[in-house]
Amino acid sequence: STLVAVPESIDVVDVFVRSDVAGDVIDEAIAIGAKAVWLQLGVIDDAAATRALDAGLAVVMDRCPAIERRSLGL
C-alpha cells in the first residue's frame, strides 16, 4: 500500500499512476532512499522530478520500460 511498507530496500520505483498523484509516490521514493524513479509513458510531474533530482535520484519521465528495452535490443 506504501513504499515504506515494503520490507526490502527498493532501488527503482516505477511510477504508474496519474500525473496528479505521481508527486506523492516520488516523495515516498525519496523518503525511503530509492536510487531512481521511472515515470511511465504519459506520467509527467516536473516539480516532483526536480525534487527527486535534488535528492540525488535518477529520473526517467514519460517513457515506457518495455519500449525502451526493445529499442536497446534487450
N, C-alpha and C positions, 0 to 999 in steps of 0.2 A: 504493500500500500504506500510505502515511502522508501526512499533510498536509505534512510537511516536505519530502517528495519532489516535491511539485508545484512546477514552476519559476516559475509566475506567482504574483502576490500573490492572496490569497483574501480577499474581503470578508465573505461569509456562508458558514458551514459548516452544511449540512443534516444533522442527526444522525438517521440512520435505522437505528439498531441497538437491541438490547435495553437496557433501562434499566440493567442491572447493568454494562454496559461503556460507557455514554454518558459517564461521567466522564472516561475516558481520552481520548475524542475531544475533549471540551471542553477538557481540559488541553492537548492539541495545538493547538487553535484559539487558546487564549490565548498559547501559545508562539510561534506564527507571526504574531501580531499581527492576527488576524481582527477585524472590526468587530462581528460578530454571530454568534450560534448559534441555530439553529432546531431544536428537538427535536420530532420528528414526533408524530402522534397516538398516545397510549399510552406515549410515552417520557418518563419523569419521573425527575429526579435533582435534588432540591432543593439538596443540598450543592454539586454541580457548578455549578448555575445561580448560586448565591451566589458561588462563586469567579469565574465569568465576569463577573458584575455588578461585583464588587470590582475586577476587572481592567479595567473600562471597556467591556465588550462589551454590546451589546443582547442580550436573551434572550427568545425565544418558546418556550414549552414546552407540550407536549400539544396541538398544533394541526397541521392539515394545510394546506400552502400551497394546494393545489388547491381545497379547501373555502373557504378564506379569500378566494381570488381570485373565486370565484363569488359569495360574499356581498357583495363590493365591486363586482360587476358588471364585472369585468375579463376 
